[in-house]
């Protein structure tokens, strides 16, 4: 579960990037150095990132990192 403060910070960051205020992030609104990373969150492949997609990305990255760390610690591979 995400804290309210974290959710508010994500929303603020999203709104700052959403320069045309359409509720989606498109490539032309994104800084070049972050464009590819943010557009990878486009789960439905419509060419834009909704807030829901934007907010899901940090969680997905955390889950992947935990999975990698767990696999490294599970020396005998028994899960």
C-alpha positions in Angstrom: 0.0 0.0 0.0 1.2 3.4 -0.9 1.1 6.2 1.7 -1.0 9.2 1.1 2.1 11.4 1.1 3.8 9.3 -1.6 0.6 9.3 -3.7 0.4 13.1 -3.4 4.0 13.5 -4.4 3.5 11.3 -7.5 0.4 13.2 -8.4 2.3 16.5 -8.1 5.1 15.2 -10.3 2.6 13.9 -12.9 0.8 17.2 -13.0 4.1 19.1 -13.4 4.9 16.9 -16.4 1.4 17.1 -17.9 2.0 20.5 -19.5 -1.2 20.4 -21.7 -3.3 19.3 -18.8 -5.0 16.5 -20.6 -4.4 13.9 -17.9 -1.9 12.0 -19.9 1.8 12.2 -20.5 2.9 12.1 -24.1 6.4 12.1 -25.5 6.5 15.8 -26.4 5.8 16.7 -22.8 8.6 14.8 -21.3 12.2 15.8 -20.7 14.5 14.0 -23.1 16.5 12.3 -20.4 13.3 10.7 -18.8 11.2 10.2 -21.9 11.9 6.6 -22.6 11.7 5.5 -18.9 8.4 7.2 -18.4 6.9 6.0 -21.7 7.7 2.4 -20.7 4.9 2.8 -18.2 2.4 2.9 -21.1 0.8 -0.4 -20.2 -2.1 -0.2 -22.7 0.3 1.0 -25.5 -1.9 4.0 -26.5 1.1 6.3 -26.8 0.5 8.1 -23.6 0.9 7.5 -19.9 -2.1 7.9 -17.6 -1.7 8.7 -13.9 -2.6 5.1 -13.1 0.2 3.8 -15.3 2.6 6.4 -14.0 1.8 5.5 -10.4 2.1 1.7 -11.0 5.7 2.0 -12.3 7.5 2.5 -9.0 5.7 -0.5 -7.5 6.6 -2.7 -10.4 10.2 -1.7 -10.1 10.2 -2.5 -6.4 8.6 -5.9 -7.0 11.2 -6.7 -9.6 14.1 -5.7 -7.4 12.8 -7.8 -4.5 12.4 -10.8 -6.9 16.0 -10.4 -8.0 17.3 -10.1 -4.5 15.2 -13.1 -3.3 16.5 -15.3 -6.2 20.1 -14.3 -5.3 19.5 -15.2 -1.6 17.7 -18.5 -2.5 20.9 -20.5 -3.0 19.3 -23.9 -3.3 16.4 -22.5 -5.5 13.7 -24.0 -3.4 11.7 -20.8 -3.2 
